[in-house]
Amino acid sequence: MTEEQTYPIAGPGVCPKCGHKERIGQGLIDQLKQNGNIDNDAFPNGLAWSVPLHDQNKPIMVSPLSIIKPKIPVLSICFDVCANPDCLYLYITKVNFTWEEINIQMPPPQMPPQGPNLRDFFPHLKG
Ligand SMILES: [Zn+2]
């Protein structure tokens, strides 16, 4: 029996290969935030690869009247590249497992196709 893993798992705070503290991805994100190109709360985990662990063969049942959004399990692998130009080592900075709400897009109500309006062709027909 294995103990249940708790998340998030923090990776090394520095490059595991050379010990350099700076990361290229985080550096760019900080710079873009400083310049106002992206919001301060954007990219809270730096660079992250999110993998939904949802079984595609298992449909998500949602009642249209329900206000509770369905949740699916998501594994997030946060990574970055060492900013030491002699290293550029790609490493994991954090691993997280969460249940995330998903938005299910309801198809818009179907409108009957609009035929040409006769008045567009015969503008003299008034009323
Ligand atoms: Zn490094």
Boltz pocket constraint, residues with backbone or C-beta under 6 A from the ligand:
constraints:
  - pocket:
      binder: B
      contacts: [[A, 15], [A, 16], [A, 17], [A, 18], [A, 19], [A, 20], [A, 82], [A, 83], [A, 84], [A, 87], [A, 88], [A, 89]]
      max_distance: 6.0
